Amino acid sequence: MATPFGNDLHIEITHNDNDESEFDIKELYTREKTLQLRNIYIPNCIELFYRHSPLKIVRCHGTYMYDQLGNRYLDCINNVAHVGHCHSYVNKQIYRQMGACATNTRYLHDNTVILAEKLSRTLPESLQQIFYTNSASEANDLAIRLARGFTGNYDILALDNAYHGHISTLVELSTYKFKKMKKPTKIPEHVHIIPTPDVYRGKYRDIDYNYDEVKLCELYVDEARRVVEEAEARGRRIALFFIETLQSCAGQIIYPKGYLKQLFDYLQSKGILCVADEVQTGFGRSGTHFWAYDSYQEGVIPDFVTLGKSMGNGFPVAALITRKDITQEFESNGIEYFNTYGGNPVSCRAAIAVLDVIENEHLQENADKVSIHFLTKLKELQKQYDIIGDVRGRGFFLGIEFVRDRKTREPATIETKEIQLMLLENFIIISTDGPDHNVLKFKS
């Protein structure tokens, strides 16, 4: 499980693991005043955790967040602060680089290529071309542009209950988002949705097929074939397929053995490019492997890998990684790609620092070790409490699904919300997800 970054000799690691944040920003308003101003200036449609009584977080360190009263909360959901909130080493590298050079990417800079080289060591040899962006939404949108140019096709295939970003091209294929809309929203003609291979609650359930994972895999892959063939029969041509390699918003879904490999093989044989969306799952989160698509151990090789969120530990940086023949086709059309802030020296330095910390503090190995213990304890609780229908996950990507009846698997949505609030009362921050919001998810 050792990370293949190599020694990073251009930066000297001097941080102390026990360092508290050096920065103390004075609170200007009371919590009530801050909330009042937010209600005036910030649209209500922008998500706010615990809206009934929002937390005002004024300081963070490691795995903890602190409110204005000094209460300390264990943060179990912030998958952006990947190596811990306000990590002193990461902060110092960003600060030092900001003071030296923070220009755009149309000049040579070592950080751009050092980060690219480090990332390339973690990926298949064919995936060596890197576009830097500000967010994963930009990276996924760019994948659409590249795939359409390379294949000459237009349509997109995606899983049900997926989430791939907030840009219009991505919202329209992220059913997780538009299923929440009060007005009925029609899926665009160029978007094709296949069932999520959720063997606990999906179209084909383990309980209905004697827990036969091979059969379940076959059924879900056949569903994908059917959707593709029906689209082609209507004259539609699919350019690419998006998949979160561990599906988060659908309820922390782990795919049945063989699914990813068989699906990629089928789609790639038809010239459909495959995007491994590692935005919420990459950088060692799965524990056993650096990228979650590798955690299935099936020899899968995507055509695109998209990264973001945890890449900069809170600093905005993301990337799209792909093959050279795909970028050459893009280039042959006379198009130059430029992103004002994407890949700037500061964002690259932040990402380099994150890779340094993952390796030097053995965080991937820690994710694997802790998750084994955590899953063991959760499954012991499952034996004691019938409301726990399923426990699943890998590394620091875990889910607990609550049900009112284990046979019918009726979602315990209200009870899950109550459990979430009880945890908050005990200073533990966690979120719920899944189509029925009956899954507690851990992504610390």
C-alpha positions as CSV (number, residue, x, y, z in Angstrom):
1,M,0.0,0.0,0.0
2,A,3.0,2.3,-0.1
3,T,2.3,5.4,-2.2
4,P,4.6,5.7,-5.2
5,F,5.3,9.4,-5.1
6,G,9.1,9.1,-4.6
7,N,11.1,11.4,-2.3
8,D,10.1,15.0,-2.5
9,L,13.5,16.7,-2.0
10,H,12.5,20.2,-3.0
11,I,10.5,20.7,0.2
12,E,11.8,20.2,3.8
13,I,9.2,18.9,6.2
14,T,9.4,20.7,9.4
15,H,5.9,20.7,10.8
16,N,4.9,19.4,14.2
17,D,2.0,17.0,14.3
18,N,0.8,18.6,17.5
19,D,0.9,22.2,16.2
20,E,-2.3,24.1,16.6
21,S,-3.2,26.6,13.9
22,E,-1.0,29.7,14.0
23,F,-3.9,31.9,12.7
24,D,-6.6,33.2,15.0
25,I,-9.2,35.3,13.1
26,K,-11.2,37.4,15.4
27,E,-15.0,36.8,15.4
28,L,-16.6,40.1,14.2
29,Y,-20.3,39.2,14.8
30,T,-22.3,37.1,17.2
31,R,-23.7,33.9,15.8
32,E,-27.2,35.5,15.7
33,K,-25.9,38.5,13.7
34,T,-24.0,36.2,11.3
35,L,-27.1,34.2,10.7
36,Q,-29.2,37.3,10.2
37,L,-26.8,38.7,7.6
38,R,-26.6,35.3,5.9
39,N,-30.4,35.3,5.6
40,I,-30.2,38.7,3.9
41,Y,-27.4,38.2,1.5
42,I,-26.9,34.5,0.9
43,P,-29.6,32.7,-1.2
44,N,-31.6,30.2,0.8
45,C,-31.0,27.5,-1.9
46,I,-27.3,27.4,-0.8
47,E,-27.0,24.4,1.5
48,L,-26.5,25.0,5.2
49,F,-25.9,22.1,7.5
50,Y,-28.3,21.8,10.5
51,R,-30.4,24.6,9.1
52,H,-32.8,24.5,12.1
53,S,-29.9,25.6,14.3
54,P,-26.8,26.2,12.2
55,L,-23.3,25.8,13.7
56,K,-21.0,28.8,13.5
57,I,-17.5,27.3,13.0
58,V,-14.7,29.7,13.8
59,R,-11.6,27.4,14.0
60,C,-10.6,24.0,12.7
61,H,-7.6,21.7,13.5
62,G,-7.0,18.1,12.6
63,T,-10.2,16.1,12.8
64,Y,-12.0,18.8,14.9
65,M,-14.1,21.9,14.3
66,Y,-14.7,24.5,17.0
67,D,-17.7,26.8,17.3
68,Q,-17.8,30.4,18.7
69,L,-18.3,29.0,22.2
70,G,-15.3,26.8,22.1
71,N,-17.2,23.6,21.7
72,R,-15.2,20.9,19.9
73,Y,-16.9,18.8,17.2
74,L,-15.5,15.6,15.7
75,D,-15.8,16.1,11.9
76,C,-16.9,12.8,10.2
77,I,-18.0,14.2,6.9
78,N,-15.6,16.9,5.6
79,N,-14.0,15.1,2.7
80,V,-12.1,18.2,1.7
81,A,-9.8,18.5,4.7
82,H,-8.2,15.2,3.6
83,V,-5.1,15.3,5.7
84,G,-6.7,17.2,8.6
85,H,-8.1,20.7,9.0
86,C,-5.5,23.5,8.8
87,H,-2.6,21.1,8.6
88,S,0.4,23.1,9.5
89,Y,2.7,21.8,6.8
90,V,0.2,22.3,4.0
91,N,-0.6,25.8,5.3
92,K,3.1,26.8,5.4
93,Q,3.7,25.5,1.8
94,I,0.7,27.5,0.5
95,Y,1.8,30.6,2.5
96,R,5.4,30.4,1.2
97,Q,4.4,29.9,-2.4
98,M,1.8,32.7,-2.2
99,G,4.6,35.0,-1.1
100,A,6.9,33.9,-3.9
101,C,4.8,33.6,-7.0
102,A,1.1,33.3,-7.7
103,T,0.8,34.0,-11.4
104,N,-1.2,32.2,-14.0
105,T,-0.1,29.0,-15.8
106,R,1.2,30.5,-19.1
107,Y,4.7,30.4,-17.8
108,L,7.0,27.6,-16.8
109,H,7.0,26.7,-13.1
110,D,8.4,23.7,-11.3
111,N,5.3,23.1,-9.2
112,T,3.2,22.4,-12.4
113,V,5.4,19.5,-13.5
114,I,6.4,18.2,-10.0
115,L,2.7,17.6,-9.2
116,A,2.1,16.1,-12.6
117,E,5.0,13.7,-12.2
118,K,3.9,12.7,-8.7
119,L,0.3,12.0,-9.9
120,S,1.5,10.1,-12.9
121,R,3.3,7.6,-10.7
122,T,0.0,6.6,-9.1
123,L,-1.8,5.9,-12.5
124,P,-1.6,3.6,-15.5
125,E,1.1,4.4,-18.0
126,S,-1.5,5.4,-20.5
127,L,-2.8,8.2,-18.3
128,Q,-0.1,10.8,-18.4
129,Q,-1.8,14.0,-19.7
130,I,-3.0,16.4,-17.0
131,F,-5.3,19.4,-17.3
132,Y,-5.4,21.5,-14.1
133,T,-8.7,23.2,-13.1
134,N,-10.2,25.0,-10.2
135,S,-12.9,22.5,-9.4
136,A,-13.9,19.0,-10.2
137,S,-17.0,20.4,-11.9
138,E,-14.7,22.1,-14.4
139,A,-12.7,18.8,-14.8
140,N,-15.8,16.8,-15.5
141,D,-17.1,19.4,-18.0
142,L,-13.8,19.3,-19.8
143,A,-14.0,15.5,-20.0
144,I,-17.2,16.0,-21.9
145,R,-15.6,18.4,-24.4
146,L,-12.6,16.1,-25.0
147,A,-14.7,13.0,-25.4
148,R,-17.1,14.6,-27.8
149,G,-14.2,15.8,-29.9
150,F,-12.4,12.5,-29.8
151,T,-15.3,10.2,-30.6
152,G,-17.5,12.5,-32.7
153,N,-20.4,11.4,-30.6
154,Y,-22.5,13.6,-28.3
155,D,-24.4,11.6,-25.7
156,I,-23.6,10.8,-22.1
157,L,-24.2,7.7,-20.0
158,A,-24.4,7.9,-16.2
159,L,-25.6,6.1,-13.1
160,D,-28.9,6.9,-11.4
161,N,-28.5,9.0,-8.2
162,A,-25.1,10.2,-9.4
163,Y,-23.6,13.6,-8.7
164,H,-20.8,14.9,-10.9
165,G,-20.9,18.6,-10.4
166,H,-22.8,21.9,-10.4
167,I,-22.2,23.1,-14.0
168,S,-25.3,22.8,-16.3
169,T,-23.7,20.0,-18.4
170,L,-23.2,18.0,-15.2
171,V,-26.4,18.8,-13.3
172,E,-28.4,17.4,-16.2
173,L,-26.8,14.0,-15.8
174,S,-26.7,14.1,-11.9
175,T,-30.1,12.7,-11.1
176,Y,-29.3,13.1,-7.4
177,K,-29.8,16.8,-7.9
178,F,-32.9,17.1,-10.2
179,K,-34.9,14.4,-8.4
180,K,-35.1,16.9,-5.5
181,M,-36.8,19.5,-7.7
182,K,-40.4,20.3,-6.9
183,K,-41.2,20.8,-10.6
184,P,-41.0,17.6,-12.7
185,T,-37.7,17.7,-14.6
186,K,-37.2,15.7,-17.8
187,I,-33.9,14.0,-18.4
188,P,-32.4,15.6,-21.6
189,E,-32.5,13.4,-24.7
190,H,-28.7,13.1,-24.9
191,V,-28.4,11.8,-21.3
192,H,-29.0,8.1,-20.6
193,I,-29.3,6.8,-17.1
194,I,-28.6,3.2,-16.0
195,P,-29.6,1.7,-12.6
196,T,-27.2,2.1,-9.8
197,P,-25.8,-1.4,-8.8
198,D,-27.0,-1.0,-5.3
199,V,-27.4,-4.6,-4.2
200,Y,-29.0,-3.7,-0.9
201,R,-31.8,-1.4,-2.2
202,G,-31.5,-1.2,-5.9
203,K,-33.5,-2.8,-8.8
204,Y,-31.8,-6.2,-8.1
205,R,-31.3,-6.9,-4.4
206,D,-29.0,-9.4,-2.8
207,I,-31.9,-10.8,-0.6
208,D,-33.8,-11.6,-3.8
209,Y,-31.0,-13.5,-5.5
210,N,-29.6,-15.5,-2.6
211,Y,-26.7,-13.1,-2.1
212,D,-25.2,-14.3,-5.5
213,E,-22.8,-11.4,-6.3
214,V,-22.0,-12.9,-9.7
215,K,-25.6,-13.0,-10.7
216,L,-26.2,-9.5,-9.4
217,C,-23.3,-8.2,-11.4
218,E,-24.6,-9.8,-14.5
219,L,-28.0,-8.3,-14.1
220,Y,-26.8,-4.8,-13.6
221,V,-24.3,-5.0,-16.5
222,D,-27.2,-6.3,-18.7
223,E,-29.2,-3.2,-17.7
224,A,-26.4,-1.0,-19.0
225,R,-26.3,-2.9,-22.2
226,R,-30.0,-2.6,-22.7
227,V,-29.9,1.2,-22.2
228,V,-27.0,1.6,-24.6
229,E,-28.6,-0.6,-27.3
230,E,-32.0,1.2,-26.9
231,A,-30.2,4.5,-27.3
232,E,-28.4,3.3,-30.4
233,A,-31.6,2.0,-31.9
234,R,-33.0,5.6,-31.7
235,G,-29.9,6.9,-33.5
236,R,-28.2,8.2,-30.5
237,R,-24.4,7.9,-30.1
238,I,-22.8,7.9,-26.7
239,A,-19.4,9.6,-26.3
240,L,-18.6,8.8,-22.7
241,F,-19.7,7.2,-19.4
242,F,-19.4,8.9,-16.0
243,I,-19.1,6.8,-12.8
244,E,-18.1,7.7,-9.2
245,T,-16.0,4.7,-8.4
246,L,-17.6,4.5,-5.0
247,Q,-20.9,6.2,-5.2
248,S,-21.4,8.8,-2.5
249,C,-24.7,10.6,-2.8
250,A,-26.5,7.4,-3.7
251,G,-25.8,6.2,-0.2
252,Q,-22.1,5.1,0.0
253,I,-22.5,2.3,-2.6
254,I,-19.9,-0.3,-3.2
255,Y,-20.4,-2.1,-6.6
256,P,-20.6,-5.9,-6.8
257,K,-17.5,-7.7,-7.7
258,G,-16.8,-7.7,-11.5
259,Y,-19.2,-4.8,-12.3
260,L,-16.7,-2.1,-13.0
261,K,-14.5,-4.3,-15.1
262,Q,-17.3,-5.9,-17.2
263,L,-19.0,-2.6,-17.7
264,F,-15.8,-0.8,-18.8
265,D,-14.9,-3.6,-21.1
266,Y,-18.3,-3.5,-22.8
267,L,-18.4,0.3,-23.2
268,Q,-14.8,0.7,-24.3
269,S,-15.3,-2.1,-26.9
270,K,-18.0,0.1,-28.4
271,G,-15.8,3.2,-28.4
272,I,-17.5,4.8,-25.4
273,L,-14.9,6.5,-23.2
274,C,-15.1,6.0,-19.4
275,V,-14.6,8.6,-16.7
276,A,-13.5,7.4,-13.3
277,D,-14.8,10.3,-11.1
278,E,-12.4,10.1,-8.1
279,V,-13.4,13.5,-6.7
280,Q,-14.8,12.1,-3.4
281,T,-12.9,8.9,-3.3
282,G,-9.3,9.4,-4.4
283,F,-6.0,10.1,-2.7
284,G,-6.0,7.0,-0.6
285,R,-9.5,7.3,0.9
286,S,-10.3,3.7,0.1
287,G,-7.4,2.5,2.2
288,T,-6.1,-0.4,0.2
289,H,-5.4,1.6,-2.9
290,F,-4.7,5.2,-3.9
291,W,-7.5,5.4,-6.4
292,A,-10.9,3.8,-5.6
293,Y,-11.3,2.2,-9.0
294,D,-8.2,0.2,-8.2
295,S,-9.7,-1.0,-4.9
296,Y,-11.9,-3.5,-6.9
297,Q,-8.6,-5.1,-8.0
298,E,-10.0,-5.9,-11.5
299,G,-7.4,-4.2,-13.7
300,V,-9.7,-1.4,-14.8
301,I,-8.1,1.4,-16.9
302,P,-10.3,4.4,-17.3
303,D,-9.9,6.8,-20.2
304,F,-10.3,9.8,-17.9
305,V,-9.7,10.3,-14.2
306,T,-11.1,13.4,-12.5
307,L,-9.8,14.8,-9.2
308,G,-10.8,17.5,-6.8
309,K,-12.0,18.2,-3.3
310,S,-9.3,16.6,-1.1
311,M,-6.6,17.4,-3.6
312,G,-5.7,20.7,-2.0
313,N,-7.0,20.1,1.6
314,G,-9.3,23.0,1.2
315,F,-7.4,25.0,-1.3
316,P,-9.2,25.1,-4.7
317,V,-7.4,22.7,-7.1
318,A,-8.6,19.9,-9.3
319,A,-7.5,18.0,-12.4
320,L,-8.5,15.9,-15.4
321,I,-6.1,13.2,-16.4
322,T,-6.3,11.4,-19.7
323,R,-4.5,9.7,-22.6
324,K,-2.2,11.5,-25.1
325,D,-4.1,10.5,-28.2
326,I,-7.2,12.2,-26.7
327,T,-5.4,15.5,-26.0
328,Q,-3.7,15.3,-29.4
329,E,-7.2,15.1,-31.1
330,F,-8.3,18.2,-29.1
331,E,-5.1,20.0,-30.1
332,S,-5.6,19.1,-33.8
333,N,-8.7,21.3,-33.9
334,G,-6.5,24.3,-33.2
335,I,-7.9,24.7,-29.7
336,E,-5.7,26.0,-26.8
337,Y,-6.9,25.3,-23.3
338,F,-6.4,28.0,-20.8
339,N,-7.7,28.3,-17.2
340,T,-7.0,31.5,-15.4
341,Y,-6.4,29.9,-12.0
342,G,-6.2,26.2,-12.9
343,G,-2.7,24.9,-12.1
344,N,-1.3,28.1,-10.7
345,P,1.9,27.7,-8.6
346,V,0.0,28.0,-5.3
347,S,-2.7,25.5,-6.0
348,C,-0.1,23.0,-7.3
349,R,2.0,23.6,-4.2
350,A,-1.0,22.8,-2.0
351,A,-1.6,19.6,-3.8
352,I,2.1,18.6,-3.6
353,A,2.0,19.2,0.1
354,V,-1.1,17.0,0.4
355,L,0.7,14.2,-1.4
356,D,3.7,14.7,0.9
357,V,1.6,14.4,4.0
358,I,-0.3,11.3,2.8
359,E,3.0,9.6,2.2
360,N,5.0,10.7,5.2
361,E,2.2,10.3,7.7
362,H,1.1,7.0,6.2
363,L,-2.5,8.2,5.9
364,Q,-3.6,5.7,3.3
365,E,-2.4,2.8,5.5
366,N,-4.1,4.4,8.5
367,A,-7.4,4.7,6.5
368,D,-7.3,0.9,5.9
369,K,-6.4,0.1,9.5
370,V,-9.0,2.3,11.1
371,S,-11.8,1.2,8.7
372,I,-11.2,-2.5,9.5
373,H,-11.7,-1.7,13.2
374,F,-14.6,0.7,12.6
375,L,-16.5,-1.8,10.3
376,T,-16.0,-4.6,12.8
377,K,-17.5,-2.5,15.6
378,L,-20.4,-1.3,13.4
379,K,-21.2,-4.8,12.4
380,E,-21.3,-5.8,16.1
381,L,-23.8,-3.0,16.6
382,Q,-25.8,-4.3,13.6
383,K,-26.2,-7.6,15.3
384,Q,-27.7,-5.8,18.4
385,Y,-30.0,-3.4,16.7
386,D,-32.5,-4.3,13.9
387,I,-32.7,-0.7,12.7
388,I,-29.2,-1.1,11.2
389,G,-30.0,-2.8,7.9
390,D,-26.6,-2.6,6.3
391,V,-23.0,-1.5,7.0
392,R,-20.7,-1.0,4.1
393,G,-17.6,0.8,2.9
394,R,-13.9,0.9,2.3
395,G,-11.3,3.0,4.1
396,F,-12.7,6.3,5.2
397,F,-15.7,5.9,2.9
398,L,-18.4,4.2,5.1
399,G,-22.1,4.1,5.3
400,I,-24.7,2.8,7.8
401,E,-28.2,2.2,6.3
402,F,-31.1,2.4,8.7
403,V,-34.4,0.5,8.1
404,R,-37.7,0.0,9.9
405,D,-37.9,-3.6,8.8
406,R,-35.0,-5.8,7.7
407,K,-37.2,-7.9,5.5
408,T,-39.0,-5.2,3.6
409,R,-36.0,-2.8,4.0
410,E,-38.4,0.1,4.5
411,P,-36.1,3.2,4.9
412,A,-35.9,4.6,8.4
413,T,-35.6,8.2,7.2
414,I,-37.0,10.0,10.2
415,E,-35.1,7.8,12.6
416,T,-31.8,8.4,10.7
417,K,-32.3,12.2,11.0
418,E,-32.9,11.8,14.8
419,I,-29.7,9.8,15.1
420,Q,-27.8,12.5,13.2
421,L,-29.1,15.1,15.6
422,M,-28.3,13.0,18.7
423,L,-24.8,12.7,17.4
424,L,-24.6,16.4,17.0
425,E,-25.7,16.8,20.6
426,N,-22.6,14.7,21.4
427,F,-20.4,16.9,19.3
428,I,-20.1,14.6,16.3
429,I,-20.8,16.1,12.9
430,I,-22.1,13.6,10.3
431,S,-24.5,13.8,7.3
432,T,-27.2,11.6,5.8
433,D,-27.5,10.7,2.2
434,G,-29.0,8.2,-0.3
435,P,-32.3,8.6,-2.2
436,D,-34.3,8.2,1.1
437,H,-31.8,10.0,3.3
438,N,-31.5,6.9,5.5
439,V,-27.8,6.4,5.3
440,L,-25.3,7.9,7.7
441,K,-22.1,8.5,5.8
442,F,-18.5,8.8,7.1
443,K,-16.0,10.5,4.8
444,S,-13.5,12.1,7.3
